[in-house]
Amino acid sequence: MDLNSQQEKSVSPIKRALKALDDMQAKLDAIEYARREPIAIIGMGCRFPGGADNPEAFWRLLRDGVDAITEVPPQRWDIEKYYDRDPDAPGKISTRYGGFLDRVDAFDAQFFGIPVREAASLDPQQRLLLEVSWEALENANQAPDRLFNSLTGVFVGISSGDYSSLLLGTGEPTDIDAYYGTGNSHSVAAGRISYSLGLKGPSFAVDAVCSSSLVAVHLACQSLRLQECSLALAGGVNLLLAPENSINLSKARMLAPDGRCKTFDAAADGYTRGEGCGVIVLKRLSDALADGDKILATIRGSAVSHNGRSSSLVAHSGPSQQAVIGKALENAGIEPTRVSYVEVNGTGTSLVEPVEVGALGAVFGKNRPQEQPLVIGSVKTNIGHLEAAAGIASLIKVVLALQHKEIPPHLHFKQPNPYIPWDELPIKVPTNCLPWSVGKKPLLAGVSSFGFSGTNAHVVLEEAPVSEPMPGKSIERPLHLLALSAKTDEALVQLAERYEKHLAANPDLALEDICFTANSGRSHFQHRLSVVASSTAELYDKLAAFSAGREAVGLFKGKVIAPPKIVFLFGEQGSHYVGMGRQLYETQPTFRAALDKCAEILHPYLEKPLLKVLYPQEAEANTQSTIEQAALFALEYALFQLWKSWGIKPSAVMGYGVGEYVAATVAGVFGLEDGLKLLMESSSGELERIAKEVTYFQPRISLVSLTGELATAQIATPQYWCDCLESSAKGDRMRQPINDINMNALAQQGYEILVEVAPKPMLAQKTGKVCLSSLNPGKDDWQQLLESLGTLYVRGAKVDWLGFDRDYSRQSVQLPTYPWQRKRYWFEPNNNGHTDQNNGQHSMATLLAQTEREQLIKQLEMTGELSKEELNLLPKLLGLLAKQYQQQTEASRFIEPTTQAQPIDPKSLTAKDIQAWLVDRIAQELGVKPDDINVRVPFDSYGLDSVLALGIASAGKQFLGLDLSPLLLVHYPTIESLSQHLAKELEASELEIFEI
């Protein structure tokens, strides 16, 4: 019997029972906490009316009390045709107004790998969700590429199907293509986000009409608490693209004639419709704290219910609202009096709002002091009723208010609604910005959203927990590196300009936090820029230089084709100098730890401690070659560990002199202690004894000799190192000239970059190869290292940016998001369902269907040369002309430019010709420039799917005269491999004809 068992037996049964109860209670408490754990909001993205294209712009709109309502844009529908002040007028809308977004027809399809034809069939709501979800993740500093295959959930509120109505209502059945279903399905609105980012958590759309997005938030929180996902995207979207729903709402007397939501006002007479998209990023609070995420606010609790059988399907129910709010508070474990603000549903209907305010008074009014009234407001007064996106707009407003500790003004409140008993309720409506504070306790707020389907939702928000400043882990380094990237060169320039403006507007941002956030919180693409700077002002100046096309020290730009193969070259004796790497030792913990480890191993073998040799109090000469060799070995080993911690892993290593021992050590031929022992001893008998005691392994990293050849298995034997040591003892091996390195042999093996892991550069001025130094006696340590790291980055090296800053105290900050390169993608009738405007030209159908048609008709009316009947027939005539023109244009798309001059004999085509044809063809399908196509990148990375594979196979049959299967794009997944295969097929077909 062990000691623990004896002790347990000595405890009385009562004490054991009490301990068991305590253990059980602890488990129950843990289960209860998990059920109610607060959910952290760590990022937000939005697109709302009034130019509120990000949370910062949205807050400015709210704080400044901006009314973002405008007349219906002509791109939506002809308001002159549909407007009538009489709501009973058949087929008419009783208002001219709404809250609208700009350029909803435009989208960065290339960024998401979506082909042109699919993009045009894609509901713009899906496009918005893709872009805003990406922005929300960047806002949360969650690099989207790191989420691939993660348990990240997607919960999307969506109810409108206007684009589908356009596709079916204004076109012909022949206009429906293979993309119509996935392009307009609500379920795919969520699924496409998961597919695009490779997310494997729950993913679905929610349609509860007006409460859709807040229900989506509730479901996301539940999924996180149930461990179904570790991260969640939740939000909603709404676009007004067709007039039919507005006609319906007008008939139901729901729309305000003046287009304003006059919530709580006596003049309230309905709401105005609005567009928008909002997405938030959610994590369990415990995970967000552990991961060091910037927390914007927390969701303490939420609840969802239905009115049941109330007075009517669309009628609001006071008791049901009270119940759902009460349940959300209960789930949050919050007393109602603690809540100081509620963002109400507040559509602006005079007979509905007394119901909502009464429910709020019943829940929050009990025991509330009159001097601490509940403040209520509605974002609908600013941007209209966003329907499926209404709840997320309200929630984002409250999060921003919590962050700024201000309650923005509620608009259009002049004369209080007489049906609301204001004197009996401790409730206040803010008409100006109010400072928001309740003493030392955290701020709490509620958000309500009630759908006309009868589904109610309420969410309880709390301000973010106060974050304690993280203690510094080490002395700060003097220089920092900013890494920016984009999918096109134009986008990279725009991104740099955004950062330049952001730095000008926020000069107090810490440089280290800017670089950390940009480097670790963003995905990295092929067009790259890196900047070395010592201050925010210097970073601003260098970004300005880049924008102006000027060169600057520490500024590097490049385009990545493929990750480079890197060789580490470890240097020889004679490259050392006093104080080498001293700045790194004082400011870089990983480097210091590696050097200290070597010093500890070497302590019994050296007359002087290693660190006193490396960094003496005063400069003094060391005559012992053994000490110099040991110091050089330790320094190069520490530099390797530093590069490794930054994610820079060589494809091969090589060394000369002392460096050969370091190369073998880091390649795993022998351990660090054995490597140091092999280098230090002097007598030949001792050398042989030590060499035979060492345990050898085959290298884990390719070892390259100075001739450029791979080392053989012989390197992992005692004999090799006995010979090596004898040669070293004579001085032959240590003095092997650097010029013996065969750079051509390295190039032939595909090694593109050589990094010298040594105290000083030896190759940079002697070869045409890309040679980078780790240290340079003519520069500060960090200047040289970061210049080399910046060069590696822009040439395609994969940097572990979290590892790069792991040894320092860092905080995430808000930075600009990706600059979308949008083009117009829109359905046009009589155009096979699509318009392709890659070349910047509008199709004739587009032109004649819009402003040019209207101008032409007006001009003809003014001449008086046409009768009324002829003018009535004119639009139809123009439509027929447009259709004829478009048919000709569509036919010409399938004629290759080379065939217009003279027919081409397919048998004369080479693999290079076929590759050029494929590049042009695929670029046309994707809507990109041929120069943006990489022939060695797999087809699926461009978004090519089975539909496009069929199209390419069909066109290829016409061009080459071969029966092609779409499966060829699977078997030969790149343009280069497919071109080579097709060239062989052509050659084989020619031989068959010759043999016959």
N, C-alpha and C positions, 0 to 999 in steps of 0.2 A: 504494500500500500504506500503510495507516494505521500509527500508532505501535505500537498493541497487537500487530498482526500481525508487525511487525518484531521486537518484544521476544520474542514466542512463538517465532519462528524462531531467535532467538539462543540459546534454552534448549536444552540438550542433549537428545537423545532419551530418555536414562535419566531425566532430571529430569521430562520431560513425562510419561513413563510412570508415574513415582511420583506425580505430581500427579493423574493420571487414576485411579490406584488409591485415592488419598486421597478423591477426589470420590465414587468408587463406594462406598467404605466408609462415607462420611458418609450416602449415600443408603440403604445397607443398614441402618445404625444407626437412621435415621429411620423406616424401614419396621418394623424390629424394635420400636422404642419404641411406634409406633402400635399394633402387635399386642398389646403388653403394657401399654399405658399405664394407670396406675391410674385407677379410676373414683371420683369423689367422691360421697359421700352428702351432699346439701345440705338434705334435709328429710325428716321422718317424720310419719306419722299412724297412729293405732291405736285399736282398740276391743277391749279384752281383759276377761276376767272380773275380778270384784272391784272394779268401778268404775274400771278403768284406761282411761279414755276419751281419754287423750292421753299423749304420751311422758313428761311430768313425773309424772303420776299413776301410770303404769306403773313408773317408777323408784322411787317411794315404796313401791309394793307389793313390788318386788323387794328393795330395801334393808332394808325392815322385816321381810322373811321372812314375808309374808302367805300363808296358805293360802286360796285363793279358791274352793275347791270347796264346793258346796252340794247340797242335795237337788234333784231335778228339779222345776222350777217347774210348777204346775198348767196354765200356759198352753201347755206343750209336750205333755205327755201325762199321763194319769192313772196316777201311779206305783203307787197301790194296786192298780190293775187289772193292771199289767204286771210288778210286782216279784215275784220268787220267788228265794230264795237258792240254789235248785237250778238250776245252769246248763242242765241237760238238760230242765227243765220246758218243754213245748211252748208257744211263743208268749210266753215270759216273758223278763225281763231280770234278771240276777243281781246287779245293783247299783242303788242308789237315787240315785246321785250323778253329778255332772259339773260342768264349768266353764261357767257360762251368763252371757249378756249380759242387760241389762235392756231392755225396750221394743223388742224386735226387730220388733214389729208397726207401729211408728211411723216416720214418714218425712216429710221436708219436700218433698213433691211439687211444691208451688208454686214453690219456689226453682229447681228444675230444669225447670220448665215441663212437667211430666208431668200429664196429666189424671187425675181421680179414678179413673175406671174402669180406666185403664191401670195406675195405681199399685197397685190391688188385685190385678192379675194378675202384678205384678212380683215375682219371687223376692226376698225380703228381702236375700239375698246381693248382688244387683245394687244395691239401695238403699244397703247399707252401703258398697260399693265407691265409689259416687258421692260420698257424704259424706266418707268417709275420704280419698279421693284429693284432694278439694278442701282438706281440712284439711292434708294433706301438702304441697300446693303453697303454702298460706298459711304453713305452718311453714318452707318453703324461701324465703319472700318472693318467690315467683314469681307475680305477679298473673295469675290464670287467663285474664282477658280478653286479655292481651298475648300469650298462646300461640296465639290463633286462627290457623289455617292454618300453624302451625309444624310442623317435623319432630319432633314429640314422640311417642315410642313408648309403648305400653301393654302390659304383660306381666302377666297375672293367673293365679295358681294357684287352681283351683276344681275340686272333684270331687263335692260333695254335690248331690243333687237332691230334697231332702225336700219342698220346697214344691210341686214338680211332683207328687209322690206324694200330697200332700194334695188338690191340685186334682182329680186323677184318681181317687183312692181314696175320697174322701168325697162327691164330687158326682156329677152325672149328665153324660152327654155333652152335654146341652143347656147345661151350665154353662160349656163351653169357648167363649171368645170370640176375637175377632181378635187380642187381645194375648197369648194364651197362649204362642205360639211364641217371640216375641221376649222375652217376660217370663221364660222359663225355660230359654233356650238358654245354655249355657256360653260359647259364642263371643260372644254379645251382651253378656255380663258385661264383657268388655273393650271391645267395639265401642261400647257405649253411652257409656262414658267418653269415648272419642275423638269420638263424635258430639256429645255434650253440650258439650264444650269446643272442638270444631272442630279436633282434632288430626289431622295427616296422616302421622305416622310409622307404623311397623309396629304392629299391634294384634291380639293373639290371646290365647286362653285356653290354659292348660297343665294337663293332668290326668295327673299322675304320682302321684296319691293323696298319701301323706304327704310326699313330697319336692316337691310341685307348686310351692310358692311359692319355694323356693330354686332350683329349675330355672328359674323365671321370672326370678329375679335374674340368674342366669348368662346367660340368653339376652339380657336387656337390656344387660348389659355387652358382650357380643359385638356386638350391634347398634350400640352407641355406638362401639366401636372400628372397626367397618366403615363408619362414617359414614352408616349408614342413618337415624340419628336424631341430633339434637343435645341432646335431653333425653329422659329416660325415667321412666315410672312403673312400679314393679314391686312385686308383693306377692301377697297371697292372702286368701281368705275361707273361713269354714266356719261353718255354723249347724246345730243339731240340732233339727229341727222335728217329726220323726215318729219313732216307736219302732222301725221295721223294721230299720234298720242296727244299732241297739243289740242287738236280738234276735239278729241274725246273729253279731255279735262275741261275744255272750255264749255262743252255742253253740260258737264256736271257742275258748273259754276264754281270750280276750284281755283281758277286763275284770276289774279288781281289785274284789273284793266291797266293800271299804271305800271305794272311790272315790278312792284316792290312788296316785299314781305314786311308788313307793318305790325309785327308781332307785339302783342299786349296793348296796341293802340286802339282807340275807339274807331279809327278809320279802317281797321283791318278788314279786307274784303277778298282774301285769298292769297295764294302764293305765286311766285314766279319760278319757272323751271331753270335749272342750272346744270352746267357740265363740270366734270372734274374727275380726278383720280387721286387717291391717297393710299399709301402703303406704309405700315410700320413693321419694325423688326423686333421680335420678342424672344426673351430667354427667361428661364427660371432665375429668380433673383440670386440664389446661391451660386449658380454657375456664372452669372454676369459679374458678381463680385470676385469670384475666384479667378476669372479670366481677365480681370482688370478693364472691363468694358466701361465706356462712358455711359452712365445711366441718365436718361432724360426725365423719366418719371416711372412710377410703378403702378400696375393694376392690382389693387387690393382684392377686388371681388367683382363678380358680374352675375347676371341672371337673365333668363329669357322665358317668356310666357306667351300665352294667347288669350284674347278676350273671351273666347268661348262663344256661347250663344247670347250675344248682347243685342242691343236695339236694332243693329243692322251690321252687315258684313264690314262696312268701311267706317262705322262709327267708333269714336274713341270711348274707352271705358275707364272712368275714374277709379273704381275699385281694382281693376286689373293693373292699372298703372301703380297704384299704391302697393299692390302685392309684389310686383316685379322689382320695384325700388327697395322695398323692405327686404326681399330675399337677397338682393345684391349686397346690401349693408350687412345682413346676417352672415353671408359667405365671406365678407371682408372682415368680420369681427369689429365693426365700427359703429359707434353710437351716432345717431342722426345729427345730434347737435354739433358734432365735430366737423361736419361738412359745411363749408362756408360759401361754396359756389356750385350752381348746377347749370350746365349747358342744356337747355331744354329742346324738346322736339320743335315747338313753336313755329308752325307753318304760316301763321298769320290769318287764321280764320276766327272771326269774332266769337262764334258760338262754341268752338272747340277749345280755345285757350282757357276759358274759365274752368273747364274740366281738368286740364293739366295743372294749372296753378293751384286748384283746390286739392289735387292729389299731393302736390309738393307741400302744401301747407299742412295737410294731415300727417305726412311722414316727418317732415323736418321742423314743423312749427311747435311741436310739443316741447315745453320747458325751454324754449329758445328765448333769451333775453331780447327785448325790443332794441337795445342798443347794438346788438350783433345780428342784424337781419341776414337772411339768406339772400345772396346776390344771384340773380338769374339773367340769362341773356341767350341770344340765338345768332349763330353765324349766318343763318339764312337771310338776315337783314343786309348782309354784305354781298353775298354771292348767289343768293337764291337757294331753292330746294334742290339738292343734288341727287335726290331719290336714292338709288342704290348706293351712292357714295356719300349720302348726307351724314351718316353716323361717323364715318372716318374723318370727314371734314370737321365735325364738332369735336371729336376726340383730339385731333391734331391741334386745333385751336386751344383747347384746355391745357395740353402738354406745354405749348409755347407760353401760355399765360403763367403756368407754374414755374417754368424756367426763369421768366422775367419778373415774376412776382408782381404782375400787373394784370388787371382785368380790363380788356379793351372795351370801347364803347359799343353799346347796343343802338343801332340806327332806327330812324323813323318812329321814335317814341315821343309823341308830343302831347297827346291827350289820352290818359289811361283808360283802358277798356272799362266801361261802367258796369259790366256784368261780373267783374272781378272785385271781391270785397277787400280792397287794398288796406283799409284801416284795420281789418281784423287779422291780417296776416303779416308776420314779421319778414317781409319780402321787399327787396329793392332791385330796381332795374337801372343799370349804370348808363348814363348818357355821355359820360366822359371817362377817360382812363382813370381807373382807381388803383391806388397802391394796394397790394394784397398781402396781408400779414395777420396772423392770429397769435402773436406772441412767440413763445419758444417752441410750440408744438408744430409738427409738420402740417403743411397745407393739404387739405382734402377737398375733392370735387367730385360731382356726379355728372354723367352724360346720359341723356335719354334719347331713344329713337323708337318711334312707334309707326309701324307699317300699316297701310290701308288694307292689307290682307288680314290684319288683326294680331300680327306678331309684334310683341313688345320686347325691348332690350334696354338694360341699364348697366352702366359700368362705373365703378368707383375708382378714382385715380388719387394717388398720393405723390407729393413732390419727391424727387430723388433723394435718397439718403445722402447725408453729408459725407463726402469722401475725404478721408484723412490723407494729407500729403504723404506720398511714399518717400521713405528715407532714401537718400542717395546711396547706391551700392559702391560707388567708387568716385575718384576724382573725374570730373567731366573731361572728355577729350576736347581739344581746341578747335577741331574742324568737323564738319558734317557733310553728308552726301545726300542730295535729293535725286530720286529716280522717278522720271515721268515716262509714260508710254501711251501709245494709241494705236488704233488699227489702220490709220492712214496718216500720211505726212501732214495733210491739212489739219486733221484733228489734233495732232501733236502740237502744232503751232498755236492753235486755239487754246489748248489746255495750258500751255506755258503762259499765254496771255491772261487766262483766267487766274492763274496763280499770281502773276505779276500784279493784277488789280486787287486780288485778295490780300496780298502782303501790304499794298499801299493803304488799304482800308483797315487793316488790322496790324499795325506796326509793332504791337506789344506781344504778339505771338512768339513763343520760344522757338528758336531755330531747330533745336533738337526734337521738339514735339512735332513740328511741321514735317521734318524729314521722316521721323518714325511713322507718323500716320500715313503719309503718302507712300512710303516704301512698303510697309507691312499691311496696309489696309486696302490695297488696290490690286487688281489683276494686272499682269504685265504682258504687253503685246509687242508686236514686231518692230514698230517704229519707236525708237527710244532716245531719251535725253537724260544725261546725268550732269549734276552741277556740284562742284566742291565749293563750300563757302564757310566762312568763320562767323558770319552774322546775318541776321535777316536783311539788313541793308545791302550787304554784299550779294546775297542771293537774289534780291530784287534787281540789282544792277546787271547781274549776269543773265537773268531771264529777259530783261529788257534788251540786252545785247543779242540774245538769240532771236527774239522777235524781230529785231531790226536787221537780222542777217549778218551780224558781226561776230567775229571770233573772240574768245576770251580764255584766259588761263583757267584751267579747271572746268571747262565746258566741253562735253563730249556728246556726239550725236551719231546714231547708226541705225541700220535696218537689219533685223535678224532674219536670216534665211533658215538656219537650223542651229541647234546648240553646238558650240565649237568643241573640238577635242583639244584639251589643254595638257601640256607637259610641264611638270615642275622640274626645274634645274637647280640642284643644290651645289653651292660654290666651294671653291678650294681654299686652302690655307694661303694667306697673303691678302685676302680680301677683307680681313678684319681690321678694326680700328677702335681706339679707346672711346667708350661711350656709345657704341653701336646699339641701337634699340632702346636707349635709356628713356626717351619720352614715352615709348610704348610700355616699358616696365612700370612707369609711374602712373599711367592712365588706362591700362588695359588689363583687367583681371585675368582673362584667359591666357594671355601671353605671359603674364607674371607668374601664374600658377605653373605653367609648363617649365619656365626657366627655374623656378624654385625647386621643382621636382628633380631636374637635372642636377642642380647644386647639391641637393640632399644626397643623391646617389654618388656624386663625385667627391663628397666631403672626405671620405677616408683615403682617397687616392691623390689628392692635390696638396701641395705645400701651402698654398694660399686658397682661401674660400673663393669659389667661382665668381660670386657677385662682386667681390673686391677686385678680382681680375677684370671683370667687365666694366664695373663702375667705381673706379678708385676715387678716393677723396681728392687726390692730385694726380695729374698725368704722370705715369711712370712706365718705363719700358719693361716688357716681359721677355726674357731671353729663352725661357723654356718652351720649346716647340710643343711639348705635350700639353702645357697649359693653354697655349694659343689654339691648338686643335680642339681641346675640350670646350673652350669658350665658343669657338665657331660652331661646333656640333650642337651645343645647347641652344645657341641663338637660332640656328636654322630649324631645329626641331620645334622650338617655341613658335617661330613664324608659321611653320606648317600647321600646327595646332590652331593658330589664329585663323588662317585661311579656311581650314576645315570647319571651324565653328561658324564661319560665314557662308557655308554651303559651297565653297569653291573646291571641288574635288577633281583632282587630275585624272585623266585617262591613263597617263603614264608618268613615271618619275625617272630621273637620271641624275647622276652626280659625278663629279670629278674631284680627286683628292679627298679631303675630309667629307665632302658632300656625298661621296659614294656610300659611306657608312650611314649617313642620315637617310639617303634614298632607300637603302635596304631596310633600315629600321621602320620607316613609315610605310613601306610596302609589306611589312610583316614577315620578312625573312628571319629576323630575330627580334627579341624584345629590346626595350630602351636600355635596360641595365646591361644586357649583353653587348649591345652596340657600343656603349660607352667603354666597357671593359676592353673590347677588341681594339679600340683606338688608343689605348693609353700606355700600354706596357712597352718596354724597350728591348729586353733581351730576347733573342730568337727562340730560346728554349721556352721562355715564359709565353711568348706569342703562340707557339704551337700548342702548348698545354691549354691555354684559354680557348683557342679556336676549337679544340676538340671537346671542351666542356660545354660549349654553347649549344642550345637546342635550335635547330634550323627548321624552317617551313618553306613551302613553295610560296612565292609572292602573291599577295592578294591584289596588288596593283601592278600593271605591266612595268617591268624594269627595262630601260633602254640604255644601251651602251653608248659611248661617245661616237661610235661609228654610225649610230642611228638604228642599230639592229636590236631586236629583242633579246634579253638575256635568256640563256638556256637554264635547264634544271640544275646545271652544275653550280649555280650561284647559291643553292641551298645545301652546300656540302662543306665540311671543314677544310678540304683541300683547296677550294677556291679562295677561302679567306686566309689560309696559311700562305698561299702564293701572293695574295694581295698584301698581307702584312709584311712579308719579306721585301716586296717591291717598295712598300711604303718606307720601311726602315732604311732602305738605300736612298730614298728621296726621289726615286723614279716616278712612282705613281702620283705622288703629291704634286709633282711639277709637270704633269701631263698638260700640254697646251690646250687652252680653250678652243683654239681654232680647229682642233681635231673633231669637233662635233659636226656631224654630217647633217646639215639642215635640209638638204635635198631629200635625204632618206626619210627624215621626219615628215616632210611634206607629202611624200609618196604614200606614207602610211596614214595620211589624213590628219596629222597633228597640225593645227592652225595657229595656236598661240603658245608661246613659251614664257613661263613666269619664272624669273630668277628668284629663288628663295635663298637669298644671300645678303650680306651687309651692303654690298655695292653692285651696281650693274657692270657686267663685263661684255655683254653681247649687243646691246642696243645700237651701238655705233658700228658694229662689224657685219651685220647681216641685214637682208631685206625682210626677214621674218618679223612677225609681230612679237616683239620681246618686251615684256613688262617687268619692272623691278619691284621688289618688296621694300627695300631700303636704299637710301642714297645719301652719302655723307654731305652732299651739297644741298639737301632739302630736309625740312622737318620730317620726322618719321610719318606722322599722319598725312602730311601733304602727299608724300610719295605713295603711301599705301592706298589712299582714297582715289588718287588719280588712276592708279592701276585697277582698283576695283570698279571705278566708273567706266573705264575702257572695257573691262571684261563684261560689264552689264550691257553696254550698248552693242557689244558684239555677240550677245546672246547667252552669256553665262547665266545659269539659274542661281540667284543669290538667296540665301536664307536670311531674309530681312529681320525676322524675329530673333534669330541667332545673332545677327549683327549688333542688335541693341540689347541683348539679353543681360549684359553685365551692368546696365545703367538704368536709372529711374526715368521712366517715360510716361507721358500721358497722351491719350488720343485727343485731337482737336478737330474742329469742323473745317473742312477744306473743300475746294470746288470739286464738283462731280464731272463725269465724262461729257465732253462736248459732242453731242450727236451730230452726225453728218446726214441730215434728212433730205430725202427726195420725195416727190409726190407719187403716191400709189393710190389709184382710185378706180373704182368700177366706172366704165363708160358703156352705155347701151350701144349695141351694134358694133362691138369691138372685141368679140369673143370674150367679153367680160372683163377686159383689162385695158389699161393704158400704160405704155412703156415710155417713160420720159427720161431715160438715161442720158440722152444727148441734149437734154434741155429744151427740146422742141415739143410743143403741145400737138396732139393729134388734131386733125381737122374736125373730128367729131367734138372734141373738147372745146375748141375755139368757137365753132358755130353753135354750140349748145350754151355758151355763156355770154360774156360781155360783147363779143363781136357780133353775135346774132342780134342782140338787143340794139346795138348801135346802128347796124345795117337797116333794121326795120324802122327805127326812128328816122333815119335819113330819108328812106323811101316815103315814109308818111309825109315828111315835110315837103317833098317835091310835088305831091299831089298827082303824080303820074299814074298811080295804081288805084284801082277801085277798092272799096272795103272788102269785097269778096276776095280779090287778089291778095290783099294784105293778110287776110285770114288764112289763105293757102300757103303763104310764104314760109312760115316755120316748118310745115310739112315738107316743102320743096327743099329747104336747106338741110333738113334731116336726111332726105334721100341722097342729096349730093354728098353729105358727110359720110353716109354709109358706103356709097360707091368709092369714095376716096379711101376710106379705111380698108375696104376689101382689097384695093390695089396695094395699099401699104403693107397689109398683112401678108399678101402673096409675095411681095418683094423681100420680106424678111427672110424667107427661106431660100433665096437665091444668093449664093456665095459671091462676094465681090469679084473673086478670081474668075468665076464662070461667066461674068458679064462680058468680059473682053473676048475670051475664046474658050471653047470646051477644053477641059483638062482630062487627060488620060490617067485614070487612077493608078495604073501600073507604073507610071513615071514618078509617083510620089514616094518620097523617102520618109523615114521615121520623123525627121525634122519637120517636113511639110505637114505631116499628119498632126504632129504636136502643135504646130502653129495654128492649124485649123481648129483643133480641140480647145486651145486656149481662147481663141476668138469666140467660139461657139459658147463655151461655158461662161465667159465674161459677159456675153450678151444675155444669157439666161439669168445670171445672177445680178446683172445691173451694176457691174464693176468695170474698172479699167483692166485691159489685158495685162498691164504691168503689175497689177495687184494679185495676179494668179501665180502661185508657186507650183510648178509642175511636179514637185516631189511631195507635196502635202496631200493626204488622203482626201478623196472626194467628199466624205461625210463631214469633214471640217468646214466645207463651204456650204453645207446645208442641202447638198444634192440628195434627192430622194427618189423613190421608185417612179414617180410621175416624170421627173426630169430625165431619169435614166432611159425611160421609154422614148422620150422626145429626142434625146441624143442618139439613141440607137437607130431611130427612124431617119433622122437627118444624115447619120453616118452611112446608112444604106444607100441613100441617094448620092452622097458625095463619093463614096468609095466603091459602090457596087458590090458590097459584101452583105450577107445576111448576118446582122449583128443581134446579139441578145443583150438585154439590159443587165443580165447577170455578169457580163464582162466587167462591169464597173465594180463588182464585188471581187472577182478573181484578180483583176488588175486595178487596184484601188487608187492609183495615181495617174495623172496625165502622162507622165514619162513612161511608166510601165505599160499602159494601154497603147500608147503610140508605137512602142517597140513591138508589141504583140500584133497590132494591126498591120504594121509594115511586113512582118513575117507572113501574115495571112495573105496579104497581097502578092508577096513573092511566091508563096505556095500555089495560089490560084493561077498565076502566070505560068508556073512550071507545069501544072496540070494541063492547061490549054496547049502548051508546047508539046507535051508528051502525046496528047490525043492527035 
